[in-house]
């Protein structure tokens, strides 16, 4: 009887382990870069006051004059990226991709999926790919939770904001690099970031 009990317990442990594999970091090829618990996949660049609060990573001021970034430790080439974020109405943020120099991050040497409802030139505001693909009309992200679903494969870049495609463009300027989450103004919160290499 003890042997059967031990065998049954062992099968339960193995089954739980297999279920964990199916729903864990690699389920469907997805890797969770941020789930509210830690910033193990990231390091900071610049002057954002990033911290984890209530399962979200938050920034709401600069500690110096430069913008702040959370930057991935890994380099990515082709991928699908899902980002859940909350932005204040006056937030200036963005999701930067294929950043070749992780210490110098700008919208001229990275692709930037913008989060900026009050941008002076709204054609590259929220939902746009700065300097590359305009958005018209510009959606608003302020004051609510939003989801960016971004696909970058070869020279093809697609941005989907809250289920609506805002950008579908081809650009071959950048081949690979790190991903960055920006803080420049207002309040920005991220609660889930996942990536699936393609």
N, C-alpha and C positions, 0 to 999 in steps of 0.2 A: 504493500500500500504506500509506504514511504517513497518507494522507487517511482510509482506512478505519479504521486504528487510532485516529486522533483521533476519528472519528465514534463508534466503539464505546465509547471512554473517556467521551465526552460523554454517551452514552446511559446508561452505568453511573452517572455522577454524577447525572443527572436522575432515574433510577430510585431511587437511594438517597435522594434528597431527597424524592420522593413517598412512599416507605416511611416516612421519618421523620415526614412529616405525618400518616400514618395511625396511627402508634404514639406520637406525641409528646404534647405538653401538651393538644392539643385533640381527641385521638382519642375519638370517641363523645361529644363535648361536655365531657369531663372536663378539669379543670385541676389539675395537681399543685401543691399549696401547700407541701408539704414532701416531699422524697425522700431525705433524709439528707445532702445536700451543702451546703445553705445556707439562710438564713432571709430570703431576699429578699422574700418575701410578708408578712413579719411585723415587728412591733416589740414591744419589751417595756414592760410597765407593772408597777409594784410591785417586790417584793423577792425574786423567785425567782432562783436562780443558774443560769439557763439556759445551756447550752453544747452544742455538737455533739461527740459521742464515738462513734466506730465506726459512723457512719451513722445515729445516733439523736440526737434532741434530748432532753437530760436535765436534770432539776432534782432536787436532794436536800436543799436547805436554803434558808432565807430569809437574805437579807443585811440585813434590817431586820425591822420588826414586821408589815409588810403581806404579804398573799398576792401571789404573782407570776403574771403572765399573759403569754402570747404572743398578740398581737392582730393580726388581718389588717389590711392596709392598705386593702383594699377593703370596701365595704358590699354585703351580699347581702340579697335579699328572699325568693325561693322557690328552693329548692335541694335536692339530695341530697348528703350529706357522708359520706365514708368515712374513718374514723380508726383506725389500728392503734396500740395502746398496750400497755405493760407497766407494771403497778403493783405495788408491794410490798404486803404484807398490811395495813400501817398507812397506806397512801397516802390522802390526801385531795386529789382532783383532780376535774376535770370538763370537759366541752365546753360552752362558753357560746355562745349564738346570739342573733342580732338585738339585739346590745348597741348601744343608741343613743348612749351616751356612752362612748367607748373609754377615757377616763381614770378612770371610776368604774364598775367592773364588780362587780356583786353578783347573787345569785340572785333578787333581788326586781325588778331592772330588766333582766334578761336571762333567756332560757330556759337552764336548766342540765341537761344530760344527765349525771347524777352518776356519779362513780367514787369510791366511799367505802364499802368493806366494813365498816368499824367505826363507822359513823354511829350515834349513840345512838338515833335514831329510824330503824330500818331500812326503814320504809315508803317513805322517800324516798332510800334508799341507792343503791348501784350498780344501774344499769338504770332508775332512776326519773327523772322530770322534776320537779325540786325545787319544792315548794309547789303543784304542779298535778296530777301524776299519780303515784300510788303504785305500787309494785311488790311483788308477793306471789306466791311467795316471792322474796326478794331473791337474785339470783345473786351469786357471788363472782368477783372479777377478780384477786385478789392472787396474785402469784408466777407469772404466765404471760402470754403474749401474747394479746390480745383484739382484736376488731374491732367498732367501733360503725358501724352503717349508719343514718344519720339522714336522714329526709325531712321538710322543712318546706315546705308549699305552702298559701298562704293561711292559714286558721286551723287547718289539719290538721297535726298533728305525730306522727310515727311513729318510735319508737326500736327498733332491732333490735340486740341484743348477742349476738355469736357465733352468729348465725343464728336466734336466738329473739326473737320480738317481745315487748318488755317494756312498751311504751307505745303506745297508739293513742288520741289525744285531740284535741279541738278547743278552741282558745283563741285569742281575737282581740286579746289585750292588746298584743302587739308586732308591728309591721309589717315592719321591716327593721333592719339594723344590722350590726355587725362580728361576727366569730367569735373566741372566745378559748379558749385552752387554759390551764387553771389548775394552779398548784402551791400547795398549802397545807401538806402534811405528807408524811412518808415519802419514797419515791422514785417518780418518774413518768418514763416514757420514751415518746416518740412516734417511730415510724420511717417512717410514711407517712400523709399527709393529702391527700385529693383532694376536689374539689367539682365538681358539675355543676349549673349554673344551670338552673332549670325555667321 
